Amino acid sequence: MIKKMHISQIKTYREPYKIFFPFASLFAIWGVAVWILFGLGLVDQYPRDYHAIIMIAGFLNLFACGFLMTAIPRMTQTFGPTLFEMGAVLLPILILPLFAFSPLSFNLVLFSQFCLLMFLFIRFNKRKITLPPAFMFIGIGILGSVAGLLMIIIGRDTGSQTLIALGRLFHFQMYMMSLVIGVGSRLVVFLLGYTRSAPTDMVPKTPVLINFVFAVLFVFSYLMEITSLSGLAHPLRAIVVTLFFLLRWGIYKLPVHRTGLAWSLWTSCWMIVLGLWGSALLPHLHIAFLHIVMITGLALMTLLVSTRVILSHGGYNLEFERKKFPYFGLVSVVAITALTRFAANISAELYLSHLMYAAGLWILAVVLWLWQFGWKILFAGNDQRSC
């Protein structure tokens, strides 16, 4: 008889970030390079949707997948991903650039996201410790992404613009914001020094009901955008996220850890708040402020958090985080990138040229990140420790 093997008996991998992060950084470059190519006349089709799906499903999503597949098994005290699980999540995204101008792109991302959802479900279901209530935002993010992609696919088949619009909101906006809120509730507050317990010490300190109320209002703010109450959607979201960051994260306090990483993370938190309130108070500049949230908020925070993963899991001395240059330099270039992208929405005459300038600056930021941390992904340090 053939003995059936349990998934926990199959060979698993402890450091998936070593595979996902390099590809994510390449997507970060290619996702904006298309604007330069378009401006130079080397790409005929307007690349707005191509840019969006490459940056969200490629860059941000692959960094998120690398982090989750590395950290969640430790946080739940279960087991790492198998080669099959990693391949099922990664491979559809790797071929995405070939189909990003095609409706098939959403099917590829959907398959990848569903496999990620299954990976998380298995680990959460077999967890050996109680998880923080704020982790419900991780589930909301992944489920929202899957639901959003399904809505886009069905909406295109049925001609429902409402479904497409809601699906885009769920996948392109709510997905990453939810992950940031969920993961940041443990990791960001730890890196800022607001809590002494490590991210792997899962001791819930906030009532489930409070987090549930925040989560319901957060999701409702996206649903409102396709209703007659759309004018209240952005203010509600700004209020919910701001209160969560102030009350649950405590960003009204200066970082306890006065390191380059902590100050940079603290700045990115406030840029998310600034972008959301800008969108709420100046709705005619919604797209411009959305890019403030995306660039100096979600994207910058993603790059910063990934540095802790690389240093800690790669066996490097965490004293590196006290350095100012690599972190403040990255923040400065990303901030200039965001301002340049913001200026593109101020004048139609400046639009394409400033998209190209912003793309060039963003590529510079990613190259700076790779220069400081890229080789650390591939080669182990001497200070072996775990985050």
C-alpha positions as CSV (number, residue, x, y, z in Angstrom):
1,M,0.0,0.0,0.0
2,I,1.1,3.6,-0.7
3,K,1.4,5.5,2.5
4,K,-0.3,8.9,2.3
5,M,2.0,11.6,3.6
6,H,0.8,14.5,5.6
7,I,1.8,18.0,4.3
8,S,3.8,18.6,7.5
9,Q,5.9,15.5,6.6
10,I,6.9,16.9,3.2
11,K,10.1,18.9,2.8
12,T,9.4,22.5,3.7
13,Y,11.4,25.7,3.3
14,R,12.1,28.2,6.1
15,E,13.2,31.2,4.1
16,P,10.9,31.7,1.1
17,Y,11.8,35.4,1.1
18,K,15.1,34.5,-0.5
19,I,13.1,33.5,-3.6
20,F,10.3,36.0,-3.6
21,F,12.1,39.3,-2.7
22,P,14.5,39.3,-5.7
23,F,11.6,38.8,-8.1
24,A,9.5,41.4,-6.3
25,S,12.3,44.0,-6.7
26,L,12.5,43.3,-10.4
27,F,8.7,43.8,-10.7
28,A,9.2,47.1,-8.8
29,I,11.5,48.3,-11.6
30,W,9.6,46.9,-14.6
31,G,6.2,48.2,-13.3
32,V,7.3,51.8,-13.7
33,A,9.7,51.4,-16.6
34,V,6.7,50.9,-18.9
35,W,5.9,54.7,-18.4
36,I,9.4,55.6,-19.6
37,L,9.0,53.3,-22.6
38,F,5.6,54.7,-23.4
39,G,6.9,58.3,-23.1
40,L,9.7,57.4,-25.6
41,G,7.2,55.9,-28.0
42,L,8.5,52.3,-27.5
43,V,5.2,51.1,-26.2
44,D,2.0,51.8,-28.2
45,Q,-0.7,50.8,-25.7
46,Y,-1.5,53.2,-22.8
47,P,0.1,51.3,-19.8
48,R,-2.1,52.5,-16.9
49,D,-3.7,49.1,-16.2
50,Y,-0.4,47.3,-17.0
51,H,1.4,49.5,-14.5
52,A,-1.2,48.9,-11.8
53,I,-1.3,45.1,-12.0
54,I,2.5,44.8,-12.2
55,M,3.0,47.0,-9.2
56,I,0.3,45.5,-7.0
57,A,0.3,41.8,-8.1
58,G,4.0,41.8,-8.9
59,F,6.0,44.1,-6.7
60,L,3.9,44.6,-3.5
61,N,2.2,41.2,-3.6
62,L,5.4,39.2,-4.1
63,F,7.1,41.0,-1.2
64,A,3.9,40.3,0.9
65,C,4.0,36.6,-0.2
66,G,7.7,36.3,0.7
67,F,7.1,37.8,4.1
68,L,3.9,35.8,4.9
69,M,5.4,32.5,3.8
70,T,8.4,33.2,6.0
71,A,6.8,34.7,9.0
72,I,3.4,33.0,9.4
73,P,4.8,29.5,10.0
74,R,6.9,30.9,12.8
75,M,4.1,33.1,14.2
76,T,1.7,30.1,14.2
77,Q,4.3,27.6,15.3
78,T,3.5,25.4,12.3
79,F,5.6,24.5,9.3
80,G,7.0,26.3,6.3
81,P,5.8,26.2,2.7
82,T,6.4,23.3,0.4
83,L,8.1,23.7,-3.0
84,F,4.7,23.1,-4.6
85,E,3.0,25.8,-2.5
86,M,5.7,28.3,-3.3
87,G,5.6,27.4,-7.0
88,A,1.8,27.7,-7.1
89,V,1.9,31.2,-5.7
90,L,5.0,32.4,-7.6
91,L,4.9,31.0,-11.1
92,P,1.6,32.6,-12.2
93,I,3.0,36.0,-11.2
94,L,6.3,35.4,-13.0
95,I,4.5,35.0,-16.4
96,L,2.2,37.9,-15.6
97,P,4.2,40.5,-17.6
98,L,3.5,38.5,-20.8
99,F,-0.3,38.8,-20.2
100,A,-0.7,42.1,-18.3
101,F,-2.3,43.8,-21.3
102,S,-4.7,40.8,-21.5
103,P,-7.8,40.0,-19.4
104,L,-6.1,36.7,-18.7
105,S,-3.8,38.5,-16.3
106,F,-6.6,38.6,-13.6
107,N,-7.0,34.8,-13.9
108,L,-3.3,34.3,-13.3
109,V,-3.3,36.6,-10.2
110,L,-6.5,34.9,-8.9
111,F,-4.9,31.5,-9.1
112,S,-1.9,32.7,-7.2
113,Q,-3.9,34.5,-4.6
114,F,-6.1,31.5,-4.0
115,C,-3.0,29.3,-3.4
116,L,-1.7,31.9,-1.0
117,L,-5.1,31.8,0.8
118,M,-4.9,28.0,1.1
119,F,-1.4,28.3,2.5
120,L,-2.5,30.7,5.2
121,F,-5.7,28.8,5.9
122,I,-3.7,25.6,6.6
123,R,-1.2,27.4,9.0
124,F,-3.9,29.3,10.8
125,N,-6.0,26.2,11.2
126,K,-3.1,24.3,12.7
127,R,-1.8,27.1,14.8
128,K,-0.5,26.2,18.3
129,I,-1.0,29.6,19.9
130,T,-3.7,32.3,19.9
131,L,-3.3,34.9,17.3
132,P,-3.8,38.7,17.8
133,P,-7.3,39.9,16.9
134,A,-5.7,42.4,14.4
135,F,-4.6,39.4,12.3
136,M,-8.2,39.3,11.0
137,F,-7.1,42.1,8.6
138,I,-4.7,39.7,6.9
139,G,-7.7,37.4,6.2
140,I,-9.7,40.3,5.0
141,G,-7.0,41.4,2.7
142,I,-6.5,38.0,1.0
143,L,-10.2,37.2,0.9
144,G,-10.9,40.7,-0.5
145,S,-8.2,40.3,-3.1
146,V,-9.7,37.0,-4.3
147,A,-13.2,38.4,-4.2
148,G,-12.1,41.5,-6.1
149,L,-10.4,39.5,-8.8
150,L,-13.5,37.3,-9.2
151,M,-15.7,40.4,-9.5
152,I,-13.4,41.9,-12.2
153,I,-13.5,38.6,-14.2
154,I,-17.3,38.2,-13.8
155,G,-17.8,41.9,-14.5
156,R,-15.9,41.7,-17.8
157,D,-17.9,38.7,-18.9
158,T,-21.2,40.3,-18.0
159,G,-20.5,43.9,-18.8
160,S,-21.1,45.0,-15.2
161,Q,-19.0,48.1,-14.6
162,T,-20.1,48.2,-11.0
163,L,-18.6,44.8,-10.3
164,I,-15.4,45.8,-12.1
165,A,-15.2,49.0,-10.1
166,L,-15.7,47.3,-6.8
167,G,-13.3,44.5,-7.7
168,R,-10.6,47.0,-8.5
169,L,-11.1,48.7,-5.2
170,F,-10.8,45.4,-3.3
171,H,-7.8,44.1,-5.2
172,F,-5.8,47.2,-6.0
173,Q,-6.4,49.2,-2.8
174,M,-7.9,47.3,0.1
175,Y,-5.7,44.2,-0.3
176,M,-2.3,45.8,0.6
177,M,-3.8,48.2,3.1
178,S,-5.4,45.3,5.0
179,L,-2.1,43.4,5.1
180,V,-0.2,46.5,6.4
181,I,-2.8,47.0,9.2
182,G,-2.8,43.3,10.1
183,V,0.9,42.6,10.0
184,G,1.9,46.1,11.2
185,S,-0.2,45.6,14.4
186,R,2.6,43.3,15.6
187,L,5.7,44.0,13.5
188,V,5.6,47.7,13.0
189,V,4.8,48.5,16.6
190,F,7.6,46.2,17.6
191,L,10.1,47.8,15.3
192,L,9.1,51.3,16.6
193,G,9.7,50.1,20.1
194,Y,6.1,50.5,21.3
195,T,6.1,46.9,22.6
196,R,8.8,44.7,24.0
197,S,7.2,41.4,23.0
198,A,8.6,40.0,19.7
199,P,6.3,39.6,16.7
200,T,6.4,35.8,17.3
201,D,5.1,36.2,20.9
202,M,1.4,36.1,20.1
203,V,-0.3,37.5,23.1
204,P,-3.5,39.4,22.1
205,K,-4.0,42.5,24.2
206,T,-6.9,44.2,22.5
207,P,-10.5,42.9,22.5
208,V,-11.7,41.1,19.4
209,L,-14.8,43.3,19.2
210,I,-12.8,46.5,18.8
211,N,-10.8,45.1,15.9
212,F,-13.9,43.7,14.4
213,V,-15.6,47.1,14.5
214,F,-12.6,48.7,12.8
215,A,-12.5,46.0,10.2
216,V,-16.3,46.3,9.4
217,L,-16.0,50.1,9.0
218,F,-12.8,49.7,6.9
219,V,-14.4,47.3,4.4
220,F,-17.6,49.4,4.4
221,S,-15.6,52.4,3.3
222,Y,-14.7,50.6,0.0
223,L,-18.3,49.4,-0.5
224,M,-19.5,52.9,-0.2
225,E,-17.5,54.1,-3.2
226,I,-19.9,52.4,-5.6
227,T,-23.1,53.7,-3.9
228,S,-24.8,57.1,-3.6
229,L,-22.7,57.6,-0.4
230,S,-19.4,57.6,-2.3
231,G,-18.7,61.1,-1.1
232,L,-18.4,59.8,2.5
233,A,-16.2,56.8,1.6
234,H,-12.8,58.5,1.7
235,P,-13.5,60.5,4.9
236,L,-14.7,57.3,6.6
237,R,-11.6,55.4,5.6
238,A,-9.3,58.2,6.7
239,I,-11.0,58.3,10.1
240,V,-10.8,54.5,10.6
241,V,-7.2,54.1,9.6
242,T,-6.1,57.2,11.5
243,L,-7.8,56.1,14.7
244,F,-6.4,52.6,14.3
245,F,-2.9,53.9,13.8
246,L,-3.2,56.3,16.8
247,L,-5.1,54.0,19.2
248,R,-3.8,50.6,18.3
249,W,-0.4,51.4,16.9
250,G,0.4,54.5,19.0
251,I,2.1,56.5,16.2
252,Y,1.2,59.8,18.1
253,K,4.4,58.9,20.1
254,L,7.9,59.3,18.6
255,P,9.7,56.0,18.0
256,V,11.2,54.5,21.1
257,H,13.9,52.9,19.0
258,R,15.8,55.9,17.6
259,T,17.2,53.9,14.6
260,G,17.2,54.8,10.9
261,L,14.7,52.0,10.3
262,A,12.3,53.1,13.1
263,W,12.2,56.8,12.1
264,S,11.7,55.7,8.4
265,L,8.8,53.4,9.3
266,W,7.2,56.0,11.6
267,T,7.4,58.5,8.6
268,S,5.7,56.0,6.3
269,C,2.9,55.5,8.8
270,W,2.2,59.2,8.8
271,M,2.4,59.4,5.0
272,I,-0.5,56.9,4.8
273,V,-2.5,59.1,7.1
274,L,-1.6,62.2,5.2
275,G,-2.5,60.6,1.9
276,L,-5.9,59.3,3.1
277,W,-6.9,62.7,4.6
278,G,-5.7,64.5,1.4
279,S,-8.0,62.3,-0.6
280,A,-10.9,62.9,1.8
281,L,-10.6,66.7,1.9
282,L,-9.5,67.3,-1.7
283,P,-11.5,64.7,-3.7
284,H,-10.5,66.3,-7.1
285,L,-6.9,65.2,-6.3
286,H,-7.9,61.7,-5.2
287,I,-5.6,60.0,-7.6
288,A,-2.6,62.2,-6.7
289,F,-3.1,61.5,-2.9
290,L,-3.7,57.8,-3.6
291,H,-0.2,57.7,-5.0
292,I,1.1,59.4,-1.8
293,V,-0.5,56.5,0.1
294,M,0.9,53.9,-2.3
295,I,4.4,55.3,-2.8
296,T,5.5,56.9,0.5
297,G,3.1,54.7,2.5
298,L,2.6,51.1,1.4
299,A,5.6,50.8,-1.0
300,L,8.1,52.4,1.3
301,M,6.8,50.5,4.3
302,T,7.1,47.3,2.3
303,L,10.7,47.9,1.4
304,L,11.5,48.9,5.0
305,V,9.9,45.9,6.6
306,S,11.7,43.6,4.1
307,T,15.0,45.0,5.4
308,R,14.3,43.6,8.9
309,V,13.4,40.2,7.4
310,I,16.6,40.2,5.3
311,L,18.9,41.2,8.2
312,S,17.2,39.0,10.9
313,H,16.7,35.9,8.9
314,G,19.9,36.3,7.0
315,G,22.0,36.3,10.1
316,Y,23.1,40.0,10.0
317,N,23.7,42.2,13.0
318,L,20.7,44.3,13.6
319,E,22.9,47.2,14.7
320,F,22.9,48.0,10.9
321,E,19.4,49.4,11.5
322,R,20.9,52.3,13.5
323,K,22.6,53.6,10.4
324,K,21.0,56.7,8.9
325,F,22.2,56.7,5.3
326,P,20.6,53.7,3.7
327,Y,17.2,54.4,5.4
328,F,17.1,58.2,5.2
329,G,18.5,58.0,1.7
330,L,15.7,55.6,0.6
331,V,13.0,57.7,2.3
332,S,14.3,60.9,0.6
333,V,14.3,59.4,-2.9
334,V,10.9,57.8,-2.4
335,A,9.5,61.1,-1.0
336,I,10.8,63.0,-4.1
337,T,9.3,60.3,-6.3
338,A,5.9,60.8,-4.6
339,L,6.0,64.6,-5.0
340,T,6.9,64.2,-8.6
341,R,4.1,61.8,-9.2
342,F,1.8,64.2,-7.3
343,A,2.8,67.0,-9.6
344,A,1.7,65.0,-12.6
345,N,-1.9,65.4,-11.6
346,I,-1.6,69.1,-11.2
347,S,-1.3,70.0,-14.9
348,A,-2.2,68.0,-18.0
349,E,0.9,69.4,-19.7
350,L,3.1,68.0,-17.1
351,Y,1.4,64.7,-16.8
352,L,3.4,62.3,-19.0
353,S,6.8,63.9,-18.5
354,H,6.4,63.8,-14.7
355,L,5.2,60.2,-14.8
356,M,8.5,59.5,-16.6
357,Y,10.5,61.5,-14.0
358,A,8.8,59.8,-11.2
359,A,9.4,56.4,-12.8
360,G,13.1,57.2,-13.0
361,L,13.3,58.3,-9.4
362,W,11.5,55.2,-8.2
363,I,13.9,53.0,-10.1
364,L,16.7,54.9,-8.4
365,A,15.1,54.1,-5.0
366,V,14.8,50.4,-5.8
367,V,18.4,50.3,-7.0
368,L,19.5,52.0,-3.8
369,W,17.6,49.3,-1.8
370,L,19.2,46.5,-3.9
371,W,22.6,48.0,-3.4
372,Q,22.3,47.9,0.4
373,F,20.2,44.8,0.8
374,G,20.0,42.8,-2.4
375,W,23.3,40.9,-1.9
376,K,22.3,40.2,1.8
377,I,19.4,38.1,0.4
378,L,21.7,35.8,-1.3
379,F,24.5,35.5,1.2
380,A,24.2,34.7,4.9
381,G,25.7,36.8,7.6
382,N,27.6,35.7,10.8
383,D,25.1,36.8,13.4
384,Q,22.6,34.0,13.3
385,R,19.3,35.0,15.0
386,S,15.6,34.9,14.2
387,C,13.0,37.6,14.2
